Amino acid sequence: LFNLNSKDSVLLHNMAKIKLQGLGSEESVEAILSKGNLFTFENITGFNQSLYLIMDDSFDLSSRLGITVHGIIGYEILKDFVVDINYGTKRINFYNPDNYRHKVCKKCETFNIELFKLKPYVNVGIKIDSGSTEIIPVKLLIDSGGSDALWLFENSHPSILAPKKYFNDFLGEGLSGSVHGKRTFINSLVIGKFEFKKPTVSFPDESSISYARQFEERNGSLGASVLKRFNVIFDYKNKKITLKKGSYFKEPFRYNMSGIELVYNGKQLIREQNFTSSRLTDDRTNDKNTVILDYNYKYTFKPSYKIHHLRVDSPAYNAGLLEGDIVIKINGKFTYEMELDEIIEKFFQKENSKISLVVERKGKDYEYHFYLKDMLK
């Protein structure tokens, strides 16, 4: 659990203060470990559950996603079910493993998973260079919360080295701070009978992944940009994962070409005009008719978004945008009318797509224009 405020009330049992270390190059964070809790959602009840309450306010997942997030569901709940994740319909179904029957499916393939510290790992293959036929076997953490396609740890295998064509980028926020590294493409990713050409890959800096490297057999992570291409079925009891081709399977791999890392910036008060009625007046003296339109105004709180990180030498950086700029409009549309992911999608469009932004900086509005550029060509 995290991101709790003074209005939230949680009854915890058997508490103890601990330190947690995650991705990032900064210090560990304070947390409370609580055991023997009751956890419920929908028709699911978990008894004798352990949970971690993170006290550090700097770990703010809600601002990154643009929606309120209070926590992450982990192994303690998932282990008791067969969990079916459908990215196309945005639904997760939980099944009793004793009653569940796996369907015969030509578009599916089932793989063994390995658990280390209650986290799932799967063996896949990668081809880094287009000129090589070598398929490098790698063991990857299945990271459904990671937005990238792949993370690879350099030198975790003799052949795992970043391609010559890459750029340095902000990769995200971990429990222990920001994560930076190299962003690039590799030739292909092979998962059983499924093969993906030119997936995007990040090679995080060594300083950010010291905790992750404690499992020496781990070579990286398999993220949501790959997982979303399937219907994913986790069967922790039998240590299996089943992948079925989904609606996003053939979608090309893209990355944020703008260089902007946008985050939710709280609420802003917006004045909105509402049309209420119209009236026609008849002035017979001057032989004129007049139409009178009636409006009223209302004030509502709407979302605000700001530039949290800006990649050096990116199109947005070179156009003159700055970290801390509040984005008011994108391509002529007010951002308070949009969800965060709707705005970010525009940064993942094809190369040479035009982006027009109006931003607020120190109380003044500025307008900028730039074109998306592929840094990996």
C-alpha positions in Angstrom: 0.0 0.0 0.0 1.1 3.6 -0.6 -0.3 7.0 -1.4 -2.6 7.0 1.6 -3.7 10.4 3.0 -5.1 11.6 6.3 -8.6 10.6 5.3 -7.7 7.0 4.7 -8.1 4.5 7.5 -6.4 1.1 7.5 -6.5 -1.4 10.4 -3.2 -3.3 10.4 -2.1 -6.3 12.5 1.3 -7.5 13.7 3.3 -4.5 12.5 7.1 -4.0 12.2 9.2 -1.3 10.7 11.5 -2.4 7.8 13.5 -1.0 5.0 12.7 -1.7 1.3 15.1 -1.5 -1.6 13.9 -1.4 -5.2 15.0 -0.1 -8.6 16.8 3.2 -8.5 20.2 4.4 -7.3 19.0 6.1 -4.1 18.6 4.8 -0.5 16.1 2.2 0.7 12.7 3.5 1.9 10.9 3.1 5.2 7.9 0.8 5.3 5.7 -1.2 7.7 5.3 -4.9 7.3 2.0 -6.1 8.6 0.9 -9.8 8.8 -2.4 -11.6 9.5 -4.7 -9.2 7.6 -8.0 -9.6 5.9 -8.1 -8.5 2.2 -11.3 -8.3 0.1 -12.3 -7.1 -3.3 -15.4 -8.0 -5.3 -16.1 -11.7 -4.3 -12.6 -12.5 -3.3 -11.4 -12.7 0.3 -7.9 -13.2 1.4 -7.2 -14.4 4.9 -3.9 -14.0 6.9 -2.5 -11.7 4.3 0.9 -9.9 4.6 1.3 -6.4 3.2 3.8 -3.6 3.0 2.8 0.0 3.8 5.3 2.4 2.1 5.7 5.6 4.1 7.8 7.6 1.6 5.6 10.1 -0.2 8.1 10.5 -3.1 7.0 7.1 -4.5 3.9 8.5 -6.3 2.6 6.1 -8.8 -0.6 8.0 -9.1 1.0 11.1 -10.7 2.8 8.8 -13.3 -0.5 7.1 -14.3 -2.9 10.0 -13.9 -5.3 7.9 -11.8 -5.4 7.3 -8.1 -3.4 4.1 -7.2 -3.3 2.9 -3.6 -1.3 -0.3 -4.0 -0.1 -3.3 -6.0 -1.6 -6.8 -5.8 1.1 -9.5 -5.5 1.8 -13.1 -5.0 -0.1 -13.5 -1.7 -3.4 -13.1 -3.6 -2.5 -14.4 -7.1 -1.1 -17.7 -5.8 -4.5 -19.0 -4.9 -6.1 -18.5 -8.3 -5.8 -19.0 -12.0 -5.6 -15.4 -13.2 -6.7 -14.5 -16.8 -5.6 -11.0 -17.9 -7.3 -9.7 -21.1 -5.6 -6.4 -22.2 -8.1 -6.0 -25.1 -11.1 -5.8 -22.8 -9.2 -4.5 -19.8 -10.5 -7.2 -17.5 -8.9 -9.6 -15.0 -10.7 -12.8 -14.1 -9.9 -15.0 -11.1 -10.7 -18.7 -11.2 -10.6 -21.5 -8.6 -7.6 -23.6 -9.8 -9.4 -26.8 -8.6 -12.2 -26.2 -11.1 -10.3 -24.5 -13.9 -9.8 -26.4 -17.2 -7.3 -25.1 -19.7 -8.9 -24.9 -23.2 -7.2 -26.4 -26.2 -6.2 -23.5 -28.3 -4.1 -23.3 -31.6 -3.2 -19.6 -30.9 -1.9 -20.5 -27.4 1.3 -21.7 -25.9 2.0 -22.6 -22.3 5.3 -22.1 -20.6 6.9 -23.1 -17.3 7.6 -20.3 -14.9 10.1 -20.2 -12.1 9.5 -18.5 -8.8 12.3 -16.6 -7.0 11.3 -14.7 -3.9 7.7 -15.2 -4.9 8.2 -13.4 -8.3 7.7 -15.2 -11.7 10.4 -15.7 -14.3 10.2 -17.2 -17.8 12.8 -18.4 -20.2 12.8 -16.8 -23.7 15.2 -16.1 -26.5 16.6 -12.9 -28.0 18.5 -12.0 -31.2 20.4 -8.7 -30.6 22.1 -8.1 -33.9 20.4 -8.4 -37.3 23.6 -9.9 -38.7 23.7 -12.8 -36.2 21.7 -16.0 -36.1 22.5 -16.6 -32.4 19.4 -16.9 -30.2 20.5 -15.9 -26.7 18.6 -17.8 -23.9 17.5 -15.4 -21.2 15.6 -15.6 -18.0 13.2 -12.6 -17.5 11.1 -11.4 -14.7 7.4 -11.2 -15.9 6.8 -7.5 -15.0 3.2 -6.7 -15.9 3.6 -3.3 -14.2 6.5 -2.2 -16.4 5.4 -0.2 -19.5 8.5 -1.1 -21.7 8.7 -4.2 -23.8 12.0 -5.5 -22.5 14.7 -4.6 -20.0 18.0 -6.4 -20.5 20.9 -6.3 -18.0 24.2 -5.8 -19.8 26.9 -8.4 -19.1 24.4 -10.7 -17.3 25.2 -13.0 -20.2 28.4 -12.8 -22.3 26.4 -11.9 -25.4 24.1 -9.3 -23.8 25.6 -6.0 -24.9 23.7 -2.9 -26.0 23.7 -2.3 -29.8 25.9 0.5 -31.1 22.8 2.5 -32.0 21.1 3.8 -28.8 20.3 6.9 -26.8 20.3 7.7 -23.1 16.9 8.1 -21.6 14.8 8.3 -18.5 13.3 4.8 -18.0 11.0 5.4 -15.1 10.7 5.6 -11.3 11.5 2.8 -9.0 11.0 2.4 -5.3 14.5 3.7 -4.7 14.6 6.6 -7.2 14.8 7.4 -10.9 16.1 4.8 -13.4 18.1 5.9 -16.4 19.7 3.8 -19.1 20.1 3.1 -22.8 17.1 2.8 -25.1 17.3 0.9 -28.4 15.9 -1.9 -30.5 17.1 -5.5 -30.9 16.6 -7.7 -33.9 13.9 -10.0 -32.4 12.3 -11.6 -29.3 11.4 -15.3 -29.4 8.8 -16.7 -27.0 8.2 -20.3 -27.9 6.5 -20.2 -31.4 5.9 -16.4 -31.1 8.5 -14.1 -32.6 8.5 -10.3 -32.5 10.7 -8.3 -34.8 12.4 -5.1 -33.7 11.1 -4.8 -30.1 12.1 -1.8 -28.1 14.6 -2.6 -25.4 16.1 -0.7 -22.5 19.4 -1.4 -20.8 19.2 0.2 -17.3 22.3 1.6 -15.7 24.1 -0.7 -13.3 23.6 1.8 -10.4 19.8 1.5 -10.8 19.5 -2.3 -10.8 21.9 -3.5 -8.0 19.0 -4.9 -6.1 17.5 -6.6 -9.1 20.9 -8.3 -9.8 20.7 -10.2 -6.5 19.1 -13.1 -8.5 22.2 -13.9 -10.6 20.3 -15.9 -13.2 18.1 -13.0 -14.1 18.9 -11.3 -17.4 16.1 -8.6 -17.4 12.4 -8.1 -17.5 9.5 -8.8 -19.8 7.1 -5.9 -19.7 3.6 -4.9 -20.6 4.4 -3.7 -24.1 4.9 -7.4 -24.9 2.3 -8.9 -22.5 -0.5 -6.7 -23.8 -0.2 -8.5 -27.2 -1.6 -11.6 -25.5 -4.4 -12.8 -23.3 -2.2 -13.9 -20.3 -3.2 -16.7 -18.0 -1.1 -17.1 -14.8 -1.3 -20.5 -13.0 0.9 -20.1 -10.0 -0.2 -23.4 -8.4 1.2 -25.4 -11.3 3.9 -22.8 -12.2 2.6 -22.2 -15.7 1.8 -19.2 -17.9 -0.3 -19.4 -21.0 -0.1 -16.8 -23.8 -2.8 -16.4 -26.4 -2.6 -14.0 -29.4 -4.6 -10.9 -28.6 -5.9 -7.9 -30.5 -2.6 -6.0 -30.1 -0.4 -8.8 -31.3 0.7 -7.2 -34.6 0.9 -3.7 -33.3 4.4 -2.2 -34.1 6.8 -1.5 -31.2 7.2 2.3 -30.7 8.8 4.5 -28.1 8.3 8.1 -26.9 10.0 10.1 -29.6 9.1 13.5 -28.1 11.5 13.3 -25.1 8.7 14.4 -22.7 7.9 12.5 -19.5 4.5 13.9 -18.6 2.9 13.5 -15.1 -0.4 14.4 -13.4 0.0 17.7 -11.6 -3.2 17.8 -9.5 -6.4 19.7 -10.1 -7.0 23.2 -11.6 -10.1 25.3 -11.4 -11.5 25.8 -14.9 -14.3 28.3 -15.9 -16.7 26.7 -18.4 -19.3 28.5 -20.5 -22.7 26.8 -20.8 -25.4 27.8 -23.4 -28.8 27.9 -21.7 -31.3 29.4 -24.2 -31.9 31.7 -27.1 -34.6 34.4 -27.5 -35.9 36.2 -30.6 -37.0 39.9 -30.1 -39.2 41.7 -32.6 -38.6 45.4 -33.0 -41.4 46.5 -35.4 -40.5 50.2 -35.1 -37.2 49.6 -36.8 -38.3 46.5 -38.7 -35.5 44.5 -37.0 -35.3 41.1 -35.3 -32.6 40.4 -32.7 -31.5 37.0 -31.4 -30.3 37.0 -27.8 -28.2 34.1 -26.6 -28.1 33.3 -22.9 -25.1 31.7 -21.2 -24.0 30.9 -17.7 -20.7 29.9 -16.3 -19.6 27.2 -13.9 -16.3 26.5 -12.3 -15.1 22.9 -12.1 -11.9 21.1 -11.1 -10.1 19.5 -14.0 -6.7 17.6 -14.3 -3.5 19.4 -14.9 -0.3 17.9 -16.4 3.3 19.0 -16.3 6.6 18.0 -17.8 8.5 16.0 -15.2 11.5 14.9 -17.2 12.9 16.1 -20.6 15.4 14.1 -22.6 18.4 16.2 -23.6 18.7 16.7 -27.4 15.1 15.4 -27.9 12.7 17.2 -30.3 10.8 18.8 -27.3 14.1 19.8 -25.7 15.5 21.4 -28.8 12.1 23.2 -29.4 12.7 25.1 -26.1 10.4 23.3 -23.6 11.5 23.0 -20.0 10.9 20.7 -17.1 8.2 22.0 -14.9 6.2 23.5 -17.8 2.4 22.9 -17.4 0.9 21.6 -20.6 -2.3 23.5 -21.4 -3.0 22.4 -25.0 -1.8 19.7 -27.3 -2.5 19.9 -31.0 -5.2 22.5 -30.4 -7.1 20.6 -27.6 -7.2 21.5 -24.0 -5.4 18.9 -21.9 -7.9 19.2 -19.1 -10.3 17.5 -21.4 -8.0 14.5 -21.8 -6.7 11.5 -19.8 -3.0 11.3 -19.2 -2.6 8.2 -21.4 -4.5 9.9 -24.2 -1.9 12.7 -24.3 1.1 10.4 -24.0 -0.2 8.3 -26.9 0.5 11.3 -29.2 4.2 11.1 -28.3 4.3 7.5 -29.6 3.0 8.3 -33.1 5.0 7.8 -36.3 8.1 9.7 -37.0 7.5 13.3 -38.4 4.2 13.6 -36.7 3.7 17.2 -35.7 3.2 18.1 -32.0 1.9 21.6 -31.0 2.0 22.5 -27.4 0.8 25.5 -25.4 2.4 25.5 -21.9 2.3 27.7 -18.9 5.6 28.9 -17.4 5.8 31.3 -14.5 2.3 32.6 -15.2 2.8 33.2 -18.9 1.7 31.0 -21.9 4.1 29.9 -24.6 3.5 28.0 -27.8 5.9 25.4 -29.2 5.9 23.2 -32.3 8.1 20.2 -33.1 8.2 17.0 -35.1 8.7 13.5 -33.7 12.1 12.1 -34.6 13.4 8.5 -34.5 16.7 8.7 -32.6 17.6 5.1 -33.6 17.8 5.5 -37.4 
